[in-house]
Amino acid sequence: PADKVSQKDYDYLRGVLEEVLETDQEPRLTGAPWPEILKQDSINLEIVVTILEEYGWIDSSKIGSKAASGIFFVIQHADLEYQEKYY
């Protein structure tokens, strides 16, 4: 449960989610082919959904704004089903 999460856990999640943000944005900013973007979106969604199912939506005060943006962008780029579930 989120109330039993240690700072060490949040630090780990920060690292994972900052990497997710980078792999979400980099292909878009460099003009990667759409199939490559969709494949990375799928990978990132799996990571983020796993985190959200275990910890819930994590406040940026706990993981930092860059990591929180990683969650936001992945859900924004997901199908409507995920957007509705997590927004």
Backbone atoms as SQL, in Angstrom:
CREATE TABLE atoms (id INTEGER PRIMARY KEY, chain TEXT, resi INTEGER, resn TEXT, atom TEXT, x REAL, y REAL, z REAL);
INSERT INTO atoms VALUES
  (1, 'A', 1, 'PRO', 'N', 0.818, -1.208, 0.000),
  (2, 'A', 1, 'PRO', 'CA', 0.000, 0.000, 0.000),
  (3, 'A', 1, 'PRO', 'C', 0.853, 1.259, 0.000),
  (4, 'A', 2, 'ALA', 'N', 0.323, 2.315, -0.563),
  (5, 'A', 2, 'ALA', 'CA', 1.062, 3.563, -0.707),
  (6, 'A', 2, 'ALA', 'C', 1.504, 4.131, 0.632),
  (7, 'A', 3, 'ASP', 'N', 0.759, 3.869, 1.720),
  (8, 'A', 3, 'ASP', 'CA', 1.132, 4.427, 3.026),
  (9, 'A', 3, 'ASP', 'C', 2.352, 3.736, 3.635),
  (10, 'A', 4, 'LYS', 'N', 2.815, 2.650, 3.041),
  (11, 'A', 4, 'LYS', 'CA', 3.984, 1.933, 3.555),
  (12, 'A', 4, 'LYS', 'C', 5.174, 2.036, 2.605),
  (13, 'A', 5, 'VAL', 'N', 5.167, 3.028, 1.745),
  (14, 'A', 5, 'VAL', 'CA', 6.235, 3.192, 0.759),
  (15, 'A', 5, 'VAL', 'C', 7.371, 3.991, 1.396),
  (16, 'A', 6, 'SER', 'N', 8.576, 3.473, 1.287),
  (17, 'A', 6, 'SER', 'CA', 9.739, 4.161, 1.864),
  (18, 'A', 6, 'SER', 'C', 10.324, 5.156, 0.858),
  (19, 'A', 7, 'GLN', 'N', 11.181, 6.025, 1.379),
  (20, 'A', 7, 'GLN', 'CA', 11.857, 6.980, 0.498),
  (21, 'A', 7, 'GLN', 'C', 12.723, 6.243, -0.520),
  (22, 'A', 8, 'LYS', 'N', 13.293, 5.127, -0.100),
  (23, 'A', 8, 'LYS', 'CA', 14.101, 4.317, -1.020),
  (24, 'A', 8, 'LYS', 'C', 13.243, 3.831, -2.186),
  (25, 'A', 9, 'ASP', 'N', 12.004, 3.415, -1.889),
  (26, 'A', 9, 'ASP', 'CA', 11.078, 2.999, -2.945),
  (27, 'A', 9, 'ASP', 'C', 10.784, 4.160, -3.891),
  (28, 'A', 10, 'TYR', 'N', 10.509, 5.317, -3.326),
  (29, 'A', 10, 'TYR', 'CA', 10.217, 6.488, -4.161),
  (30, 'A', 10, 'TYR', 'C', 11.425, 6.869, -5.019),
  (31, 'A', 11, 'ASP', 'N', 12.619, 6.745, -4.462),
  (32, 'A', 11, 'ASP', 'CA', 13.830, 7.042, -5.236),
  (33, 'A', 11, 'ASP', 'C', 13.955, 6.081, -6.418),
  (34, 'A', 12, 'TYR', 'N', 13.673, 4.800, -6.164),
  (35, 'A', 12, 'TYR', 'CA', 13.716, 3.812, -7.232),
  (36, 'A', 12, 'TYR', 'C', 12.664, 4.133, -8.298),
  (37, 'A', 13, 'LEU', 'N', 11.453, 4.412, -7.857),
  (38, 'A', 13, 'LEU', 'CA', 10.374, 4.740, -8.793),
  (39, 'A', 13, 'LEU', 'C', 10.712, 5.990, -9.596),
  (40, 'A', 14, 'ARG', 'N', 11.336, 6.966, -8.951),
  (41, 'A', 14, 'ARG', 'CA', 11.749, 8.187, -9.657),
  (42, 'A', 14, 'ARG', 'C', 12.660, 7.829, -10.829),
  (43, 'A', 15, 'GLY', 'N', 13.646, 6.976, -10.579),
  (44, 'A', 15, 'GLY', 'CA', 14.571, 6.577, -11.638),
  (45, 'A', 15, 'GLY', 'C', 13.875, 5.860, -12.782),
  (46, 'A', 16, 'VAL', 'N', 13.008, 4.926, -12.441),
  (47, 'A', 16, 'VAL', 'CA', 12.267, 4.178, -13.466),
  (48, 'A', 16, 'VAL', 'C', 11.403, 5.123, -14.291),
  (49, 'A', 17, 'LEU', 'N', 10.678, 5.990, -13.619),
  (50, 'A', 17, 'LEU', 'CA', 9.733, 6.861, -14.323),
  (51, 'A', 17, 'LEU', 'C', 10.420, 7.969, -15.105),
  (52, 'A', 18, 'GLU', 'N', 11.576, 8.419, -14.655),
  (53, 'A', 18, 'GLU', 'CA', 12.334, 9.391, -15.455),
  (54, 'A', 18, 'GLU', 'C', 12.825, 8.738, -16.751),
  (55, 'A', 19, 'GLU', 'N', 13.224, 7.483, -16.671),
  (56, 'A', 19, 'GLU', 'CA', 13.618, 6.740, -17.875),
  (57, 'A', 19, 'GLU', 'C', 12.419, 6.542, -18.802),
  (58, 'A', 20, 'VAL', 'N', 11.266, 6.243, -18.216),
  (59, 'A', 20, 'VAL', 'CA', 10.036, 6.103, -19.004),
  (60, 'A', 20, 'VAL', 'C', 9.746, 7.412, -19.749),
  (61, 'A', 21, 'LEU', 'N', 9.886, 8.535, -19.068),
  (62, 'A', 21, 'LEU', 'CA', 9.650, 9.826, -19.724),
  (63, 'A', 21, 'LEU', 'C', 10.594, 10.016, -20.911),
  (64, 'A', 22, 'GLU', 'N', 11.855, 9.692, -20.711),
  (65, 'A', 22, 'GLU', 'CA', 12.829, 9.839, -21.793),
  (66, 'A', 22, 'GLU', 'C', 12.482, 8.948, -22.987),
  (67, 'A', 23, 'THR', 'N', 12.102, 7.702, -22.711),
  (68, 'A', 23, 'THR', 'CA', 11.785, 6.797, -23.816),
  (69, 'A', 23, 'THR', 'C', 10.426, 7.115, -24.445),
  (70, 'A', 24, 'ASP', 'N', 9.602, 7.869, -23.744),
  (71, 'A', 24, 'ASP', 'CA', 8.345, 8.333, -24.319),
  (72, 'A', 24, 'ASP', 'C', 8.587, 9.525, -25.245),
  (73, 'A', 25, 'GLN', 'N', 9.402, 10.453, -24.820),
  (74, 'A', 25, 'GLN', 'CA', 9.567, 11.708, -25.546),
  (75, 'A', 25, 'GLN', 'C', 10.615, 11.653, -26.653),
  (76, 'A', 26, 'GLU', 'N', 11.707, 10.943, -26.423),
  (77, 'A', 26, 'GLU', 'CA', 12.816, 10.946, -27.385),
  (78, 'A', 26, 'GLU', 'C', 12.396, 10.529, -28.793),
  (79, 'A', 27, 'PRO', 'N', 11.659, 9.430, -28.972),
  (80, 'A', 27, 'PRO', 'CA', 11.271, 9.056, -30.335),
  (81, 'A', 27, 'PRO', 'C', 10.368, 10.095, -31.004),
  (82, 'A', 28, 'ARG', 'N', 9.540, 10.740, -30.217),
  (83, 'A', 28, 'ARG', 'CA', 8.649, 11.770, -30.770),
  (84, 'A', 28, 'ARG', 'C', 9.441, 13.004, -31.203),
  (85, 'A', 29, 'LEU', 'N', 10.408, 13.384, -30.394),
  (86, 'A', 29, 'LEU', 'CA', 11.193, 14.588, -30.683),
  (87, 'A', 29, 'LEU', 'C', 12.172, 14.387, -31.834),
  (88, 'A', 30, 'THR', 'N', 12.576, 13.138, -32.058),
  (89, 'A', 30, 'THR', 'CA', 13.538, 12.873, -33.139),
  (90, 'A', 30, 'THR', 'C', 12.866, 12.396, -34.415),
  (91, 'A', 31, 'GLY', 'N', 11.542, 12.300, -34.395),
  (92, 'A', 31, 'GLY', 'CA', 10.817, 11.900, -35.595),
  (93, 'A', 31, 'GLY', 'C', 10.935, 10.429, -35.928),
  (94, 'A', 32, 'ALA', 'N', 10.987, 9.587, -34.912),
  (95, 'A', 32, 'ALA', 'CA', 11.070, 8.139, -35.142),
  (96, 'A', 32, 'ALA', 'C', 9.829, 7.662, -35.894),
  (97, 'A', 33, 'PRO', 'N', 9.931, 6.549, -36.596),
  (98, 'A', 33, 'PRO', 'CA', 8.768, 6.000, -37.297),
  (99, 'A', 33, 'PRO', 'C', 7.645, 5.650, -36.306),
  (100, 'A', 34, 'TRP', 'N', 6.415, 5.847, -36.748),
  (101, 'A', 34, 'TRP', 'CA', 5.262, 5.627, -35.879),
  (102, 'A', 34, 'TRP', 'C', 5.232, 4.221, -35.267),
  (103, 'A', 35, 'PRO', 'N', 5.521, 3.144, -36.015),
  (104, 'A', 35, 'PRO', 'CA', 5.520, 1.811, -35.393),
  (105, 'A', 35, 'PRO', 'C', 6.500, 1.708, -34.209),
  (106, 'A', 36, 'GLU', 'N', 7.640, 2.379, -34.322),
  (107, 'A', 36, 'GLU', 'CA', 8.623, 2.374, -33.229),
  (108, 'A', 36, 'GLU', 'C', 8.058, 3.114, -32.002),
  (109, 'A', 37, 'ILE', 'N', 7.394, 4.218, -32.239),
  (110, 'A', 37, 'ILE', 'CA', 6.779, 4.983, -31.146),
  (111, 'A', 37, 'ILE', 'C', 5.704, 4.146, -30.464),
  (112, 'A', 38, 'LEU', 'N', 4.856, 3.502, -31.256),
  (113, 'A', 38, 'LEU', 'CA', 3.781, 2.684, -30.686),
  (114, 'A', 38, 'LEU', 'C', 4.332, 1.515, -29.869),
  (115, 'A', 39, 'LYS', 'N', 5.407, 0.909, -30.341),
  (116, 'A', 39, 'LYS', 'CA', 6.023, -0.196, -29.604),
  (117, 'A', 39, 'LYS', 'C', 6.535, 0.295, -28.253),
  (118, 'A', 40, 'GLN', 'N', 7.209, 1.440, -28.252),
  (119, 'A', 40, 'GLN', 'CA', 7.729, 1.989, -26.993),
  (120, 'A', 40, 'GLN', 'C', 6.592, 2.412, -26.080),
  (121, 'A', 41, 'ASP', 'N', 5.528, 2.970, -26.644),
  (122, 'A', 41, 'ASP', 'CA', 4.360, 3.335, -25.842),
  (123, 'A', 41, 'ASP', 'C', 3.799, 2.111, -25.124),
  (124, 'A', 42, 'SER', 'N', 3.757, 0.987, -25.805),
  (125, 'A', 42, 'SER', 'CA', 3.240, -0.245, -25.219),
  (126, 'A', 42, 'SER', 'C', 4.111, -0.710, -24.051),
  (127, 'A', 43, 'ILE', 'N', 5.416, -0.653, -24.236),
  (128, 'A', 43, 'ILE', 'CA', 6.359, -1.039, -23.182),
  (129, 'A', 43, 'ILE', 'C', 6.196, -0.110, -21.976),
  (130, 'A', 44, 'ASN', 'N', 6.156, 1.185, -22.249),
  (131, 'A', 44, 'ASN', 'CA', 6.026, 2.163, -21.172),
  (132, 'A', 44, 'ASN', 'C', 4.702, 2.020, -20.431),
  (133, 'A', 45, 'LEU', 'N', 3.637, 1.741, -21.161),
  (134, 'A', 45, 'LEU', 'CA', 2.334, 1.577, -20.527),
  (135, 'A', 45, 'LEU', 'C', 2.352, 0.403, -19.560),
  (136, 'A', 46, 'GLU', 'N', 2.976, -0.683, -19.953),
  (137, 'A', 46, 'GLU', 'CA', 3.060, -1.850, -19.071),
  (138, 'A', 46, 'GLU', 'C', 3.790, -1.491, -17.768),
  (139, 'A', 47, 'ILE', 'N', 4.873, -0.748, -17.880),
  (140, 'A', 47, 'ILE', 'CA', 5.640, -0.330, -16.700),
  (141, 'A', 47, 'ILE', 'C', 4.792, 0.567, -15.811),
  (142, 'A', 48, 'VAL', 'N', 4.165, 1.565, -16.405),
  (143, 'A', 48, 'VAL', 'CA', 3.398, 2.542, -15.630),
  (144, 'A', 48, 'VAL', 'C', 2.170, 1.904, -14.986),
  (145, 'A', 49, 'VAL', 'N', 1.466, 1.067, -15.710),
  (146, 'A', 49, 'VAL', 'CA', 0.284, 0.411, -15.144),
  (147, 'A', 49, 'VAL', 'C', 0.689, -0.468, -13.959),
  (148, 'A', 50, 'THR', 'N', 1.794, -1.171, -14.075),
  (149, 'A', 50, 'THR', 'CA', 2.282, -1.989, -12.962),
  (150, 'A', 50, 'THR', 'C', 2.531, -1.123, -11.726),
  (151, 'A', 51, 'ILE', 'N', 3.157, 0.013, -11.930),
  (152, 'A', 51, 'ILE', 'CA', 3.428, 0.934, -10.820),
  (153, 'A', 51, 'ILE', 'C', 2.125, 1.489, -10.246),
  (154, 'A', 52, 'LEU', 'N', 1.229, 1.940, -11.116),
  (155, 'A', 52, 'LEU', 'CA', -0.025, 2.521, -10.636),
  (156, 'A', 52, 'LEU', 'C', -0.885, 1.506, -9.892),
  (157, 'A', 53, 'GLU', 'N', -0.884, 0.268, -10.345),
  (158, 'A', 53, 'GLU', 'CA', -1.668, -0.761, -9.671),
  (159, 'A', 53, 'GLU', 'C', -1.125, -1.042, -8.269),
  (160, 'A', 54, 'GLU', 'N', 0.177, -0.910, -8.102),
  (161, 'A', 54, 'GLU', 'CA', 0.765, -1.174, -6.785),
  (162, 'A', 54, 'GLU', 'C', 0.746, 0.052, -5.869),
  (163, 'A', 55, 'TYR', 'N', 1.019, 1.246, -6.428),
  (164, 'A', 55, 'TYR', 'CA', 1.210, 2.435, -5.590),
  (165, 'A', 55, 'TYR', 'C', 0.111, 3.479, -5.736),
  (166, 'A', 56, 'GLY', 'N', -0.748, 3.333, -6.731),
  (167, 'A', 56, 'GLY', 'CA', -1.702, 4.397, -7.033),
  (168, 'A', 56, 'GLY', 'C', -0.989, 5.536, -7.742),
  (169, 'A', 57, 'TRP', 'N', -1.732, 6.608, -7.988),
  (170, 'A', 57, 'TRP', 'CA', -1.137, 7.776, -8.650),
  (171, 'A', 57, 'TRP', 'C', -0.217, 8.448, -7.653),
  (172, 'A', 58, 'ILE', 'N', 1.047, 8.575, -7.979),
  (173, 'A', 58, 'ILE', 'CA', 2.052, 9.068, -7.036),
  (174, 'A', 58, 'ILE', 'C', 2.218, 10.570, -7.209),
  (175, 'A', 59, 'ASP', 'N', 2.103, 11.284, -6.117),
  (176, 'A', 59, 'ASP', 'CA', 2.230, 12.738, -6.131),
  (177, 'A', 59, 'ASP', 'C', 3.653, 13.148, -6.510),
  (178, 'A', 60, 'SER', 'N', 3.755, 14.215, -7.273),
  (179, 'A', 60, 'SER', 'CA', 5.067, 14.684, -7.720),
  (180, 'A', 60, 'SER', 'C', 5.961, 15.083, -6.541),
  (181, 'A', 61, 'SER', 'N', 5.386, 15.419, -5.398),
  (182, 'A', 61, 'SER', 'CA', 6.205, 15.774, -4.232),
  (183, 'A', 61, 'SER', 'C', 7.002, 14.571, -3.728),
  (184, 'A', 62, 'LYS', 'N', 6.580, 13.371, -4.083),
  (185, 'A', 62, 'LYS', 'CA', 7.271, 12.159, -3.634),
  (186, 'A', 62, 'LYS', 'C', 8.295, 11.650, -4.647),
  (187, 'A', 63, 'ILE', 'N', 8.063, 11.911, -5.949),
  (188, 'A', 63, 'ILE', 'CA', 8.953, 11.354, -6.979),
  (189, 'A', 63, 'ILE', 'C', 9.583, 12.414, -7.887),
  (190, 'A', 64, 'GLY', 'N', 9.172, 13.658, -7.742),
  (191, 'A', 64, 'GLY', 'CA', 9.706, 14.727, -8.581),
  (192, 'A', 64, 'GLY', 'C', 8.852, 14.951, -9.822),
  (193, 'A', 65, 'SER', 'N', 8.941, 16.143, -10.360),
  (194, 'A', 65, 'SER', 'CA', 8.073, 16.513, -11.486),
  (195, 'A', 65, 'SER', 'C', 8.410, 15.761, -12.768),
  (196, 'A', 66, 'LYS', 'N', 9.676, 15.452, -12.994),
  (197, 'A', 66, 'LYS', 'CA', 10.053, 14.724, -14.215),
  (198, 'A', 66, 'LYS', 'C', 9.447, 13.317, -14.206),
  (199, 'A', 67, 'ALA', 'N', 9.551, 12.625, -13.081),
  (200, 'A', 67, 'ALA', 'CA', 8.985, 11.277, -12.982),
  (201, 'A', 67, 'ALA', 'C', 7.460, 11.320, -13.075),
  (202, 'A', 68, 'ALA', 'N', 6.848, 12.308, -12.422),
  (203, 'A', 68, 'ALA', 'CA', 5.391, 12.451, -12.485),
  (204, 'A', 68, 'ALA', 'C', 4.945, 12.729, -13.919),
  (205, 'A', 69, 'SER', 'N', 5.739, 13.491, -14.652),
  (206, 'A', 69, 'SER', 'CA', 5.439, 13.740, -16.062),
  (207, 'A', 69, 'SER', 'C', 5.509, 12.456, -16.870),
  (208, 'A', 70, 'GLY', 'N', 6.411, 11.560, -16.477),
  (209, 'A', 70, 'GLY', 'CA', 6.496, 10.266, -17.150),
  (210, 'A', 70, 'GLY', 'C', 5.179, 9.523, -17.057),
  (211, 'A', 71, 'ILE', 'N', 4.589, 9.493, -15.860),
  (212, 'A', 71, 'ILE', 'CA', 3.285, 8.844, -15.692),
  (213, 'A', 71, 'ILE', 'C', 2.254, 9.535, -16.572),
  (214, 'A', 72, 'PHE', 'N', 2.196, 10.854, -16.482),
  (215, 'A', 72, 'PHE', 'CA', 1.184, 11.613, -17.214),
  (216, 'A', 72, 'PHE', 'C', 1.263, 11.374, -18.718),
  (217, 'A', 73, 'PHE', 'N', 2.452, 11.494, -19.291),
  (218, 'A', 73, 'PHE', 'CA', 2.582, 11.351, -20.744),
  (219, 'A', 73, 'PHE', 'C', 2.252, 9.938, -21.221),
  (220, 'A', 74, 'VAL', 'N', 2.653, 8.942, -20.457),
  (221, 'A', 74, 'VAL', 'CA', 2.347, 7.567, -20.857),
  (222, 'A', 74, 'VAL', 'C', 0.838, 7.351, -20.883),
  (223, 'A', 75, 'ILE', 'N', 0.147, 7.830, -19.860),
  (224, 'A', 75, 'ILE', 'CA', -1.307, 7.674, -19.833),
  (225, 'A', 75, 'ILE', 'C', -1.943, 8.526, -20.930),
  (226, 'A', 76, 'GLN', 'N', -1.411, 9.695, -21.165),
  (227, 'A', 76, 'GLN', 'CA', -1.939, 10.556, -22.236),
  (228, 'A', 76, 'GLN', 'C', -1.820, 9.879, -23.602),
  (229, 'A', 77, 'HIS', 'N', -0.766, 9.112, -23.807),
  (230, 'A', 77, 'HIS', 'CA', -0.540, 8.452, -25.095),
  (231, 'A', 77, 'HIS', 'C', -1.201, 7.079, -25.183),
  (232, 'A', 78, 'ALA', 'N', -1.866, 6.666, -24.121),
  (233, 'A', 78, 'ALA', 'CA', -2.520, 5.352, -24.087),
  (234, 'A', 78, 'ALA', 'C', -3.921, 5.428, -24.684),
  (235, 'A', 79, 'ASP', 'N', -4.519, 4.260, -24.861),
  (236, 'A', 79, 'ASP', 'CA', -5.897, 4.179, -25.333),
  (237, 'A', 79, 'ASP', 'C', -6.829, 4.856, -24.335),
  (238, 'A', 80, 'LEU', 'N', -8.003, 5.229, -24.828),
  (239, 'A', 80, 'LEU', 'CA', -9.005, 5.903, -24.012),
  (240, 'A', 80, 'LEU', 'C', -9.339, 5.125, -22.743),
  (241, 'A', 81, 'GLU', 'N', -9.352, 3.814, -22.834),
  (242, 'A', 81, 'GLU', 'CA', -9.641, 2.960, -21.671),
  (243, 'A', 81, 'GLU', 'C', -8.709, 3.293, -20.501),
  (244, 'A', 82, 'TYR', 'N', -7.424, 3.418, -20.774),
  (245, 'A', 82, 'TYR', 'CA', -6.434, 3.736, -19.719),
  (246, 'A', 82, 'TYR', 'C', -6.563, 5.189, -19.280),
  (247, 'A', 83, 'GLN', 'N', -6.807, 6.076, -20.223),
  (248, 'A', 83, 'GLN', 'CA', -6.979, 7.486, -19.875),
  (249, 'A', 83, 'GLN', 'C', -8.130, 7.657, -18.889),
  (250, 'A', 84, 'GLU', 'N', -9.252, 7.024, -19.201),
  (251, 'A', 84, 'GLU', 'CA', -10.408, 7.148, -18.320),
  (252, 'A', 84, 'GLU', 'C', -10.150, 6.506, -16.967),
  (253, 'A', 85, 'LYS', 'N', -9.464, 5.395, -16.943),
  (254, 'A', 85, 'LYS', 'CA', -9.190, 4.691, -15.683),
  (255, 'A', 85, 'LYS', 'C', -8.301, 5.520, -14.763),
  (256, 'A', 86, 'TYR', 'N', -7.278, 6.183, -15.315),
  (257, 'A', 86, 'TYR', 'CA', -6.272, 6.827, -14.468),
  (258, 'A', 86, 'TYR', 'C', -6.421, 8.344, -14.360),
  (259, 'A', 87, 'TYR', 'N', -7.233, 8.952, -15.200),
  (260, 'A', 87, 'TYR', 'CA', -7.449, 10.397, -15.031),
  (261, 'A', 87, 'TYR', 'C', -8.521, 10.577, -14.000);
